[in-house]
Amino acid sequence: MTILCVRFQLPPMYETALPGLLGLLEEFTPVVQALPPDGALADLRGAERYFGRTALELASVIRVRALALHGVDCVIGAGPGPMLARMALRDARPGLTRAVAGDEVREFLAGKPVVALPGVGARTARTLCEYGLDTLGRVAAAPLSTLQRLVGARTGRELHEKAGGVDRGRVVPDAVSRSLATERPFTRDELDPGRHRRALLSAAEELGGRLRALDKVCRSLTLTVRYADRSATTRTRTLPEPTAHSAALTTAAYGLYEALGLQRARVRAVALRAEGLDPAEHASHQLTFDPVDEKVRRIEEVADRARAKFGPRAVMPGTLAA
């Protein structure tokens, strides 16, 4: 049990606290993979030897430190691989780490429905269930050739291995700075699309300013809309080119919002996350003969200098000043 899957119990409006919590995990191991908006994978193989403690003991320390330093509880799943740690997390409870040891893997998986396996969608699950393969134990016991006829050669092989407890995944470290997030909660559940767009404009302006201050550009933008019933919708869009330009981020945010087709939705908060950050000096920019675009970018540079000197509200779009 060397892999932990940690989900921090963040309040709905505090997705931006994740980077600090990832930093807490990185005090134990450098092999940490963020799982926005509120989770992470951590490989503790080196940490177990370094600290002289088991992964379960380190999980308890992590939970105590998250509570003491950040006031955030967490639930933790532990397993010999990332897939099993993720699945164990679903059975975990605050204060109690759910661990799956190597000799318990088959028993742990056997009774679970096929949809519990990461990567198995509704269509694949429906196909398997039609042939009586409704649990992972039955899938593991089925001949490989049968699975390949049902769902394809590659998918069938992967499904057979995973159902049998073979976890070939690994934790891919990604720096905290690989994403930046900001949220705009409403004081009351908001129905007005105009106010939704105003919040998105404000969030995109903030993200753009923070990216430019760090000399970074982002390759994709993620929108999360949280509703009054505590549910949420998340959509991600890859940008035409890596950018830190506020206007481009705003256009992408509006596009993501319009694609949701919300009608009279009671929105509690909107959040934007810039992902795939790279140094601005490594980014390419499509040249244009549009003088307006060049003018806007120059104004943006001047506005950034004014905000740095006089505060974040020194220069802002007229819509936000109202």
C-alpha positions in Angstrom: 0.0 0.0 0.0 2.3 2.7 -1.2 -0.1 4.9 -3.1 -2.4 7.3 -1.4 -5.4 9.0 -3.1 -6.4 12.0 -1.0 -9.6 14.0 -1.3 -9.7 17.1 0.8 -13.1 18.1 2.2 -13.0 21.6 0.8 -16.1 23.8 1.2 -17.8 24.4 -2.2 -16.2 27.8 -2.6 -12.6 27.0 -1.8 -11.2 25.2 -4.8 -8.3 27.8 -4.8 -7.0 26.3 -1.5 -5.8 23.1 -3.3 -2.3 24.4 -4.2 -1.5 24.9 -0.5 -2.7 21.5 0.4 -0.7 19.9 -2.4 2.3 21.6 -0.9 1.6 19.8 2.4 1.8 16.4 0.5 5.0 17.5 -1.1 6.6 17.7 2.3 6.3 13.9 2.4 7.1 13.0 -1.2 7.9 14.9 -4.4 5.8 12.4 -6.4 2.4 14.1 -6.1 -0.2 14.3 -8.9 -2.9 16.9 -8.5 -6.5 15.8 -9.2 -8.4 19.1 -9.3 -10.6 20.4 -7.9 -10.0 18.8 -4.5 -7.8 15.7 -4.7 -4.3 14.3 -5.3 -2.3 11.1 -5.7 0.9 10.6 -3.7 3.5 7.9 -4.2 5.0 7.1 -0.8 7.5 4.4 -1.7 10.5 6.6 -0.9 8.7 8.3 2.0 8.1 5.0 3.8 11.8 4.2 3.9 12.8 7.8 4.7 10.5 8.4 7.6 10.5 4.8 8.8 6.7 4.6 8.8 4.1 2.8 6.7 1.8 4.5 4.2 -1.1 4.1 6.7 0.9 5.9 9.4 1.9 8.7 7.1 -1.8 9.0 6.0 -2.7 9.7 9.6 0.0 12.3 9.9 -1.2 14.0 6.6 -4.8 14.2 7.9 -3.7 15.7 11.2 -1.5 18.3 9.5 -4.2 19.2 7.0 -6.6 19.8 10.0 -4.1 21.7 12.1 -2.5 23.9 9.4 -5.4 24.4 7.0 -8.6 23.5 8.9 -9.5 21.0 6.2 -10.3 17.3 6.8 -9.7 14.7 4.2 -10.6 11.1 3.2 -7.8 8.8 2.1 -7.7 5.6 0.1 -4.5 3.5 0.0 -3.4 0.7 -2.4 -0.5 -0.8 -4.3 -1.4 1.3 -7.4 -3.2 4.5 -8.4 -6.3 2.7 -9.7 -6.7 0.7 -6.5 -6.1 3.8 -4.3 -8.8 5.7 -6.2 -11.3 2.8 -5.8 -10.4 2.5 -2.1 -11.1 6.2 -1.6 -14.8 5.6 -2.5 -15.1 3.4 0.7 -13.1 5.7 2.9 -14.5 8.0 5.6 -13.1 11.0 7.4 -10.7 9.8 10.0 -10.5 6.3 8.6 -8.2 5.4 5.7 -9.5 2.7 3.5 -6.5 0.5 2.6 -6.3 -2.4 0.2 -3.3 -4.7 0.7 -1.8 -6.7 -2.1 -3.2 -10.0 -1.0 -6.7 -8.4 -0.6 -7.0 -7.0 -4.1 -9.0 -9.8 -5.8 -11.4 -10.0 -2.9 -11.8 -6.2 -2.8 -12.6 -6.1 -6.5 -14.7 -9.2 -6.9 -18.1 -7.9 -5.8 -17.9 -4.4 -7.2 -20.0 -3.5 -10.3 -18.1 -3.0 -13.5 -18.9 0.7 -13.5 -16.7 1.1 -10.4 -13.6 0.4 -12.5 -12.0 3.7 -13.7 -12.3 4.1 -17.4 -15.4 1.9 -17.8 -18.2 4.1 -19.2 -22.0 3.5 -19.4 -21.8 2.0 -22.9 -19.1 -0.5 -22.0 -20.9 -1.4 -18.7 -24.2 -1.9 -20.6 -22.5 -4.3 -23.1 -20.9 -6.3 -20.4 -24.1 -6.5 -18.3 -26.1 -7.8 -21.2 -23.8 -10.9 -21.2 -24.0 -11.3 -17.4 -20.6 -9.7 -16.7 -22.0 -7.3 -14.2 -19.3 -7.6 -11.5 -15.5 -7.3 -11.7 -15.2 -10.8 -10.3 -17.1 -12.2 -13.3 -15.1 -10.1 -15.7 -11.9 -11.4 -14.3 -13.1 -15.0 -14.6 -14.2 -14.5 -18.2 -11.9 -15.7 -21.0 -9.8 -12.9 -22.5 -11.0 -13.8 -26.0 -14.7 -13.3 -24.9 -14.0 -9.8 -23.5 -12.1 -8.8 -26.7 -15.0 -9.9 -28.9 -17.4 -7.9 -26.8 -15.5 -4.6 -26.3 -12.5 -4.8 -28.7 -9.0 -6.2 -28.4 -7.2 -3.4 -26.6 -10.1 -2.5 -24.3 -10.8 -6.1 -23.5 -7.2 -6.8 -22.5 -7.0 -3.7 -20.3 -10.4 -4.6 -18.7 -9.3 -8.2 -18.0 -6.1 -7.0 -16.3 -7.7 -4.3 -14.2 -10.5 -6.6 -13.1 -7.9 -9.1 -12.0 -6.1 -6.5 -9.9 -3.3 -5.6 -12.3 -2.7 -1.9 -11.9 -0.1 -0.6 -14.4 -0.8 3.1 -13.7 1.7 5.4 -12.0 1.7 8.7 -10.3 2.8 11.4 -12.7 4.2 14.4 -10.7 2.9 17.8 -11.7 3.9 21.0 -10.1 1.4 23.1 -8.1 2.0 25.9 -10.6 0.6 23.7 -13.4 -2.7 25.3 -12.8 -4.2 28.5 -11.4 -7.8 28.8 -10.1 -10.1 31.5 -9.0 -13.8 31.4 -7.9 -16.6 33.9 -7.9 -19.3 33.0 -5.3 -22.7 34.8 -5.3 -24.2 36.2 -2.2 -27.4 34.4 -3.1 -28.4 31.8 -5.7 -28.2 33.7 -8.9 -30.6 33.2 -11.8 -29.5 36.2 -14.0 -27.2 35.1 -16.9 -25.9 38.6 -17.1 -24.5 38.3 -13.6 -23.1 34.9 -14.4 -21.2 36.5 -17.3 -20.0 39.4 -15.2 -18.6 37.0 -12.7 -16.8 35.1 -15.5 -15.4 38.3 -16.8 -14.0 39.2 -13.4 -12.5 35.7 -13.0 -10.9 35.8 -16.4 -9.4 39.2 -15.8 -7.9 38.0 -12.5 -6.5 34.8 -14.1 -5.0 36.8 -16.9 -3.3 39.2 -14.5 -1.9 36.4 -12.4 -0.6 34.5 -15.4 1.2 37.6 -16.8 2.6 38.4 -13.4 4.2 34.9 -13.3 5.3 35.1 -17.0 3.1 32.1 -17.7 0.6 31.1 -20.4 -2.1 28.4 -20.2 -3.1 25.9 -22.8 -6.6 25.1 -21.5 -9.3 26.6 -19.4 -11.8 24.8 -17.2 -15.1 26.2 -16.0 -16.9 24.8 -12.9 -20.5 25.9 -12.2 -21.8 25.1 -8.8 -25.6 25.0 -8.3 -27.9 25.6 -5.4 -28.5 21.8 -4.9 -24.7 21.4 -4.3 -24.2 19.7 -7.7 -21.7 21.0 -10.2 -20.9 20.9 -13.9 -17.3 21.1 -15.1 -16.2 21.6 -18.7 -12.7 22.1 -20.2 -11.6 23.7 -23.5 -8.2 23.7 -25.1 -7.3 27.2 -26.3 -6.4 27.9 -29.9 -3.0 28.9 -28.7 -1.3 29.2 -25.2 -2.2 32.6 -23.8 -2.3 34.9 -20.8 -4.4 37.4 -22.7 -7.5 38.4 -20.6 -9.6 38.9 -23.7 -8.8 35.4 -25.0 -9.6 33.9 -21.6 -12.8 35.8 -21.3 -13.9 34.6 -24.8 -13.1 31.0 -23.9 -15.0 31.3 -20.6 -18.1 32.7 -22.3 -17.9 29.9 -24.8 -17.8 27.3 -22.1 -20.7 28.9 -20.3 -22.9 29.2 -23.4 -22.2 25.6 -24.3 -23.9 24.5 -21.0 -27.2 25.9 -22.2 -28.3 26.8 -18.7 -31.9 27.9 -18.4 -33.1 29.5 -15.2 -30.3 27.7 -13.3 -29.8 28.7 -9.7 -26.0 29.2 -9.7 -24.2 29.4 -6.4 -20.6 30.0 -7.8 -18.5 29.9 -10.9 -14.8 29.0 -11.0 -12.2 29.2 -13.7 -9.0 27.2 -13.7 -6.1 27.8 -16.1 -4.3 24.6 -16.8 -1.2 23.4 -18.7 1.0 26.3 -17.7 4.2 27.0 -19.6 6.7 29.8 -19.6 5.5 32.7 -21.7 8.9 32.9 -23.4 8.3 29.4 -24.9 4.8 30.3 -26.3 4.1 31.2 -29.9 1.6 33.9 -30.9 -0.2 33.9 -34.2 0.6 37.2 -35.9 -2.3 39.3 -37.0 -2.8 42.4 -39.1 -5.6 43.6 -36.9 -4.4 46.8 -35.2 -7.1 46.5 -32.6 -5.6 43.3 -31.2 -2.2 44.9 -30.9 -3.7 48.0 -29.3 -5.6 45.9 -26.7 -2.5 44.0 -25.7 -0.5 47.2 -25.2 -3.3 48.7 -23.1 -3.3 45.4 -21.1 0.4 45.9 -20.3 -0.2 49.5 -19.2 -3.1 48.4 -17.0 -1.0 45.7 -15.4 1.6 48.3 -14.4 -1.1 50.5 -13.0 -2.6 47.7 -11.0 0.8 46.7 -9.6 1.4 50.3 -8.4 -2.1 51.4 -7.3 -3.9 48.1 -6.5 -6.0 45.6 -8.3 -9.0 47.9 -8.7 -7.0 50.7 -10.3 -8.0 49.6 -13.8 -10.9 47.3 -14.7 -13.5 46.8 -17.4 -16.4 49.3 -17.1 -18.8 46.4 -16.6 -17.1 45.5 -13.4 -16.9 49.0 -12.1 -20.6 49.4 -12.0 
